[in-house]
Amino acid sequence: MREGTANCVDILLAIILPPLGVFLKFGCEVEFWICLVLTLLGYIPGIIYAIYAITK
């Protein structure tokens, strides 16, 4: 149950601020930088990638 709650909070953060959600899950790894670039290019691609990265 705790895993599901943490995942839900991560997804909410990914919707509000995509790079933050990915950073809290992976730290400063490649996933974070990809998400940051996608968010700078467009907010929606950043959200899509953040949710994908968190749930994979």
C-alpha positions as CSV (number, residue, x, y, z in Angstrom):
1,M,0.0,0.0,0.0
2,R,2.8,2.4,0.8
3,E,4.3,1.8,-2.7
4,G,1.0,2.9,-4.3
5,T,0.7,6.0,-2.2
6,A,4.3,7.1,-3.0
7,N,3.7,6.4,-6.7
8,C,0.5,8.5,-6.6
9,V,2.4,11.5,-5.0
10,D,5.2,11.1,-7.6
11,I,2.6,11.2,-10.4
12,L,0.9,14.3,-9.0
13,L,4.3,16.1,-8.8
14,A,5.1,15.0,-12.3
15,I,1.9,16.7,-13.5
16,I,2.5,19.9,-11.6
17,L,6.3,20.1,-12.1
18,P,7.6,17.3,-14.3
19,P,11.3,17.6,-13.7
20,L,10.8,17.7,-9.9
21,G,8.8,14.4,-9.9
22,V,11.6,12.7,-12.0
23,F,14.3,14.2,-9.8
24,L,12.8,12.8,-6.6
25,K,12.5,9.4,-8.2
26,F,15.9,9.1,-10.0
27,G,18.1,12.0,-8.7
28,C,20.2,13.9,-11.2
29,E,20.5,11.1,-13.8
30,V,19.7,11.0,-17.5
31,E,16.0,10.7,-16.9
32,F,15.9,14.1,-15.1
33,W,17.8,15.9,-17.9
34,I,15.6,14.4,-20.6
35,C,12.5,15.5,-18.7
36,L,13.9,19.0,-18.2
37,V,14.7,19.5,-21.9
38,L,11.3,18.1,-22.9
39,T,9.6,20.4,-20.4
40,L,11.5,23.4,-21.7
41,L,10.5,22.5,-25.3
42,G,6.8,22.0,-24.3
43,Y,5.0,21.4,-21.0
44,I,2.9,18.5,-22.3
45,P,5.8,16.4,-23.6
46,G,7.5,16.9,-20.2
47,I,4.5,15.6,-18.4
48,I,4.1,12.6,-20.7
49,Y,7.8,11.6,-20.3
50,A,7.7,12.2,-16.5
51,I,4.7,9.9,-16.0
52,Y,6.3,7.3,-18.3
53,A,9.6,7.4,-16.4
54,I,8.0,7.2,-13.0
55,T,5.7,4.3,-13.9
56,K,8.0,2.2,-15.9
